[in-house]
Amino acid sequence: MTTPAATSASAGADRRPTHALVASALVGPFLTVVGLALTYAVRDRLPERLAVHWGPDGGPDRFASLTEAAVTAAAMTALLPLVFVVIGAAWHPSARGPLAGFGGVVAVFLGGLLFGSLTSQRPGEVAQAFPTVWLVPTLVLAAAVGLTLWRWGRLRPPPLDSTRRHLPADAVRLDVPATTRVAWTGHAALPNVGVLLVVLLAITPLVVVAVLGMPWLLLLAAAIVALLVITGSARVVIDAEGLRVTSLFLTWSRVPLERVAEARTGTVSPLREFGGYGWRIGKDGSRGFVTRSGEALVVERVGEPPVLVTVDDAADAAAVLNTLASRRS
């Protein structure tokens, strides 16, 4: 079984997750300083009243002075991304890398959106919510910063010593000869009706607003659909390499056989334990690809928090994984 002491020792020895989280907290303030400097550098070219909000038709419907607009943009860019930093500080260290990445993405996106709209305004011209000249660079930089912080903050698993590990005697296994090749595949997926409903609820308002005058929102709608497709279904494979949970080109979880302490069945409540559906990280560091409440495959790992996957025939999957892991031990 995975012991809290082993996990805590690993977390304490590897400071990268904390360093990535601190770096994420600094992205927003840094971009705020850059944005304010750029805004005041072009203040002589800006109109007296700056557009700070846009209506459903894409036209500006609220205006403010330069100082008010700049202070609002600065506060949002510097402070809103800190929500992810605070959550990361309270969560398990293994969650800090992803949360640092999300915080960095939000900081860059807000900085580009808010200061881009301010500095691009000119007297006599209709202000744009997200000028085209700022859109692509902002998205590219957001992706680069997010991925860099995420990878930097990944918690390294503790090294395995040379001691042979044995699964618990009562761990479920297959009653097959040791030379028999075994494997198992399954799927973890949201119900089709649920996926369709979520997609419609997520993109309908964006499509309506985009058609009415803010076409850049179509990119956001497309990104949401892609995210829902990727996180709404995953293929689960158990073979001689261990456990893999993948969807399209992404691997959500990978557990080598030498890291398997025990596989078993359990029950999971996505909202209570993980705060939602799809790929999730629990407060205790457990990884979950959860698409429904109820039975799940639970894989206890050596020196790391467990991995949970909601699949049919979880007992069979656990037996196959235990059988393969016991051969490796």
N, C-alpha and C positions, 0 to 999 in steps of 0.2 A: 504494500500500500504506500501511497505517497505520504510522506510525513511533513507536517508543518515546519518542523525544524530544518529539514533539508531545503524546503522551498525558501524559507526566511533567510537561510545562510546564503543561498544563491543570490537572492534579491539584495542582501546587504553587501555582497562582494562586488556586484556589478552596478556601478553608479551611472551608467549611460542612460537608463530610463529617466532618472532624475535630472541629469544634465540636459537631455532633450526637452524635458518639460519646462525647465528654466529658460532654455533658448526660445521655446514657443511663446513663453510669457513676454519675451523681449521683442518679438517680431512686431506686434501691434504698436507699442510705443515708438519703436524705430521708424516704422512707416508713418506714424503720426508726425514725427519731427520732419521727415522728408516731405510729407504732404503739406504741412504748414509752411515750410520754407518755400516750396514751389508755388503755393497759393499766393503768398505775400510777394513773391518775386514778380508775379504777373498781375498784381492788384490794380495797376494803372490801366490794364486792358479790360478789366471786368466791369460789368454794369453795376450801377449803384445798388440795385436789389437783385439778389441771386435766387434762382429757382432752387428749392430744397425738397420739393415733393411733386410727384406727377400723378395725374388722375388716370382712370381706366382708358381714356382715349389717347394716352401717351403725351398729353400736353401738361405743362407745369400748372399747378393749382395752388401753390403756396410759395411765398418769397420771404427772404430775410436779408439782413445786412451782412456784409462780409464777415464781421466779427462773430455774429451769431451763427452763421453757416459754418465757419471754420471751427468754432468751438464744438458745435454739434458733431461734425465729421470727426474731429479729433477724439471726442469722448467715445463715440461708437467704435472707431477703429482700435483704440487703445484698450477699452474695457470689455467689450462684448466677447472677444476671444478668450478672456480670462476665465470664462465659465468652464471651458474644457480643462484649463490648468487646475482650477479648484477641484473639479471632479477627479482628475488624474492624481492629485495629491492625496485624495481620500481613498482612491481605489488601490488595488493590488499593483505593485511595481510593474508587472508584466503588461498592464493596461496603459501605462504612461506613454509608450511609444505611439500607439494609434491615436490617443487623445492629444498628444503633442502635435501630431500631423494634422488632425482635424482643426486644432486651434490655429495652426499656421495658415491653413487654407482659408479659414474664415477671416483672419487678419488681412491677408493679401487681397481677398475678394472685396472686403469692405473698404480697404484703402483705395483700391483702383476704382471702385464704384463711386464712392463719396467724393474723394479729391479729384478724380477724373472729371466728374460732372461739374465741379466748381471751376476748375482751372480752364475748362474748355468753353465756358460761356463768354459770349461777346455781345456788346450793345447792339440792339436791332436784330439779333438772330434768335431763333427759337431754341431754347435750351434742350439738350438731350439728357435723358436719365442715365444712359451709359453710352458715351460716345464710342463710335466704332474704332477709332484710333487707340482707345484704351482697352477695348474688350479682349482682343486676342492676347496682347502681352500680359494682361492681368490673369487670364485663365492659365496661360503657360507657366507664369511665375508661381501661381497658387499650386499647381500640380507639382512643380519642382520642389517648392518649399515643403509641401505636405509629405511627399515621398521621402525627402531627405531626413526630415525629423522623425518620421515613422521608422525608417530603417535604422537610424542612429539610436533610437530609443528601444529597440528590440532587446528583450532580456535574454541573455545567453543561458541555456540550461547548464546545470552543474555537470562537471565531467563525471563519467562513470568510472568507478574503480574496478579492479580486477576480480572482486568478490562475485562468485556465482550467485545469481538470484533465483529463487524458486517461487512460483506462484503459490498462493494459499492452497492447502490440500482440498478445500471444498470449492475451489474455483471450477466452474462448469467447463468441461472439455468434450471433445468428440471421442467416441470410442472407436478409433481407427488405428491401423498399424502406423508406426512412425515413418514408414516410407511412402505413405499415401499423400499425394499432393492435394491440398485443400485450398479453397479460396471462397470469397463471398462478395457479392455486389448488391447494392440497394440504392434507393433514392430517398432523399429528404426534400419534400416539396410542399409548398403551400397549396391548398385546394384551388383548382382553376377559377372557381367563382370568386374566391377571396382575392386572388391576384388581379382579376379583371376589375373588381370593385376598387381595390386600392389604386390601381393605375388611373381609373377614371376620376377618382376623388383627387388624386395628386396633380394631374395635368390639365383637367378641364378649365380651372380658373386661369392657368397660365396661357393656354391656347386662346381663350377668349380675349385676355388682355393683349396678347401678342397680335392677334388679328386686328384689334382696335387701334393699335398704334405703337406697340413696343415689341417689334419682331425679335429682338435679341432674347426675349423670354422663351422663344421656341427652343433655343439651345439648352436652357435650364430644364424645360419639359423633356427634351430628348435624354438629358443626363439622368433625370429621375426615372424615366422608363427603363433605361439601361441598368441602373442600379437595382431596380425592383426585379428585373429579369435575372440578374446575376445572383442576387441574394435570396431569391424566392425558391430556388431549386439547386440541389447539389447531388453529385454522384458519390456514393460511398463505396470504397474498395478496400477489401482486406485480403492481403496475399503475403508472399514471402518477404515483402518489403515493409509490412506493417499496415497501419491504417492511413488512408488518404481520403480527404473530403474536398472535392473539387467542383467547380462550375465554370464552364468555358475555359478560359486561360488562367483562372485563379485557383490557387490551392489555399483553402481556408484553414485546414488543419492537417498536420502530418505527424504521425507517431511511429517511429521505428520500433521494431519488435524488442530491441534491447531496452527501450524506455517503458515498455508495458509492464506495470506492476500487477494489474489485474483488470480484466474486462468483466462487466456485469450489467444487469438491467437495472433501471431505476425509473422514477417518474420525475417529470419536469413541468414547471409552470412558467412559460416564457415571460409573461408580464411580471410576475412576482420575483422570479430569480434573475432575469436578465433585462427586464424593462422593455421587451419587445421581441420581434421575430427576426429570423435570418441569422447572420453571423453576429454573435454577441460575446462580450466579456463580462463575467460576473464580478461582483465586488471582491470576491475571494480569489480572483484571477482565473477561474474556470472558463474554458472556451466552450461555446455552444453554437451549433448550427441547429436552431430550433424552429420548427415550422408548425407545431401544434402542441397542445398540452397532452400529458399522458406518458406512455412508455418511451424510454430512450435507451440507447446504448451509452453506457458510462465507462470510460477508459481511464483508470487511475494510472498516473505516470510516475516514474522514478524521479524525484527531485523537482517536479513541476505540478501545477494544479491540473485537475482532470479535464478531459474533453467529453462533451455530451453531444449526441446526435440523435434526433428523433427519426427513427426508421421502423418500418414493419419488421417483424421477426428479429427483434433486438436480441433475444436469447440465442438464436442461431448464430448471429454475428458475434456475440460474446464468446460462444463456444469455439468458433473458428479462430478468433484472435488469441484466446488463451492456449489453444492447441499449438498454434504456430509459435507463440512466445515461449511456451514450455520447452519446445524443441531447441530454441535459441539459447536458453539459460543453461 
